[in-house]
Amino acid sequence: QVQLVESGGGLVQAGGSLRLSCVASGSILMINSMGWYRQAPGKQRELVAAMTSGGNTSYADSVKGRFAISRGNAKNTVYLQMDSLKPEDTAVYYCNAEGWAGRFEVWGQGTPVFVSS
């Protein structure tokens, strides 16, 4: 089993920055990819950014050039550096981890990000 704990959300003004962190514990060797999703009020959860253990990354078009995903050396931590934040980035951000061959998918509890205009 894998457990995820996020941190780093909060309130920031438009144009500001935040850094989200997610630490995985448990069977971390079973993790292939880790990433971040977000869900704004009244909207569906959407992918923000993800990174595989091999270093391949994917980003939502809306965050390209502003957000950067990275993983720690121990591969059990994933970060999301968010720069040039916009009010439309306001959402609850969830950490996600997927196992090899899609064997499992786990979610963190979510951390809220609020960007004021």
Secondary structure, 3 states (H helix, E strand, C coil): CEEEEEECCEEEECCCCEEEEEEEEECHHHEEEEEEEEECCCCCCEEEEEEECCCCEEECHHHCCCEEEEECCCCCEEEEEECCCCHHHCEEEEEEEEEHHHCCEEECCCEEEEEEC
